[in-house]
Amino acid sequence: MNSLPISQWQDTLDRMEMSLTAATHALDRREERYERAVAPSAGEGEPPPALDRLDARLRDWESRLRAADELTASVDRELAERAAVVAHWHARFAEWEELLQRREVES
């Protein structure tokens, strides 16, 4: 009867344990960094300066996005107006072409 590959299983379990330990340590480090990032500064109950800078940048980007949205809307309106004018003239030229063809046939 064949023996079980216990040494291979043990090696695999050891590698799994090392991977889980490394992942746990990485998660702990991330949690510590997150807590430092959102913790009140010097116990004053105020957000850290980094969050204030992020809020300011967010407000700046919001205003930029609003301006871009307004510009996009105006461009869309202008393109729609131009498309309507082109469609109008296309219909006129088609009518003129039809009139010219009728005159050629009648002549």
C-alpha positions as CSV (number, residue, x, y, z in Angstrom):
1,M,0.0,0.0,0.0
2,N,1.2,3.5,-0.9
3,S,2.1,5.9,1.9
4,L,0.3,9.2,2.1
5,P,2.2,12.3,1.0
6,I,2.2,13.8,4.5
7,S,5.4,15.8,4.0
8,Q,4.0,17.5,0.9
9,W,0.7,18.3,2.8
10,Q,2.7,19.6,5.7
11,D,4.8,21.9,3.3
12,T,1.6,23.1,1.7
13,L,0.0,23.8,5.1
14,D,3.1,25.7,6.2
15,R,3.0,27.8,3.0
16,M,-0.7,28.5,3.6
17,E,0.0,29.5,7.2
18,M,2.8,31.9,6.1
19,S,0.6,33.5,3.5
20,L,-2.3,34.0,5.9
21,T,0.1,35.5,8.5
22,A,1.5,37.9,5.9
23,A,-2.0,38.8,4.8
24,T,-3.1,39.4,8.4
25,H,0.0,41.7,9.0
26,A,-0.8,43.6,5.8
27,L,-4.4,44.1,6.9
28,D,-3.2,45.3,10.3
29,R,-0.9,47.8,8.7
30,R,-3.6,49.1,6.4
31,E,-6.0,49.4,9.4
32,E,-3.5,51.4,11.4
33,R,-2.9,53.7,8.4
34,Y,-6.6,54.2,7.9
35,E,-7.1,55.0,11.6
36,R,-4.3,57.6,11.5
37,A,-5.8,59.2,8.4
38,V,-9.3,59.6,9.9
39,A,-8.4,60.1,13.5
40,P,-9.0,63.6,15.1
41,S,-5.8,65.6,15.2
42,A,-4.3,66.2,18.6
43,G,-7.6,65.2,20.4
44,E,-9.3,68.4,19.3
45,G,-12.1,66.6,17.5
46,E,-11.1,68.2,14.2
47,P,-10.4,66.2,11.1
48,P,-6.7,65.9,10.1
49,P,-5.4,68.6,7.7
50,A,-5.1,66.0,5.0
51,L,-8.9,65.5,5.0
52,D,-9.4,69.3,4.8
53,R,-7.1,69.4,1.7
54,L,-9.1,66.5,0.2
55,D,-12.4,68.3,0.8
56,A,-11.0,71.5,-0.8
57,R,-9.8,69.6,-3.8
58,L,-13.2,67.8,-4.0
59,R,-15.1,71.1,-4.0
60,D,-12.7,72.4,-6.7
61,W,-13.3,69.4,-8.9
62,E,-17.1,69.6,-8.3
63,S,-17.1,73.2,-9.6
64,R,-14.9,72.1,-12.6
65,L,-17.3,69.2,-13.4
66,R,-20.3,71.6,-13.2
67,A,-18.6,74.0,-15.6
68,A,-17.8,71.1,-18.0
69,D,-21.4,69.8,-17.7
70,E,-22.7,73.3,-18.6
71,L,-20.3,73.6,-21.5
72,T,-21.3,70.1,-22.8
73,A,-24.9,71.1,-22.6
74,S,-24.4,74.3,-24.6
75,V,-22.4,72.4,-27.2
76,D,-25.1,69.8,-27.4
77,R,-27.7,72.5,-28.0
78,E,-25.6,74.2,-30.6
79,L,-25.0,70.9,-32.5
80,A,-28.8,70.1,-32.3
81,E,-29.6,73.6,-33.8
82,R,-27.0,73.1,-36.6
83,A,-28.4,69.6,-37.3
84,A,-31.9,71.1,-37.6
85,V,-30.6,73.8,-40.0
86,V,-28.8,71.2,-42.1
87,A,-31.9,69.0,-42.2
88,H,-34.0,72.0,-43.3
89,W,-31.6,73.0,-46.1
90,H,-31.3,69.4,-47.2
91,A,-35.1,69.2,-47.5
92,R,-35.1,72.5,-49.5
93,F,-32.4,71.2,-51.9
94,A,-34.3,68.0,-52.3
95,E,-37.5,70.0,-53.3
96,W,-35.5,72.2,-55.7
97,E,-33.9,69.1,-57.2
98,E,-37.3,67.6,-57.7
99,L,-38.7,70.8,-59.3
100,L,-35.7,70.9,-61.7
101,Q,-36.2,67.3,-62.7
102,R,-39.9,68.0,-63.4
103,R,-39.0,71.0,-65.6
104,E,-36.5,68.9,-67.6
105,V,-39.1,66.2,-68.1
106,E,-41.8,68.8,-69.2
107,S,-39.4,70.5,-71.6
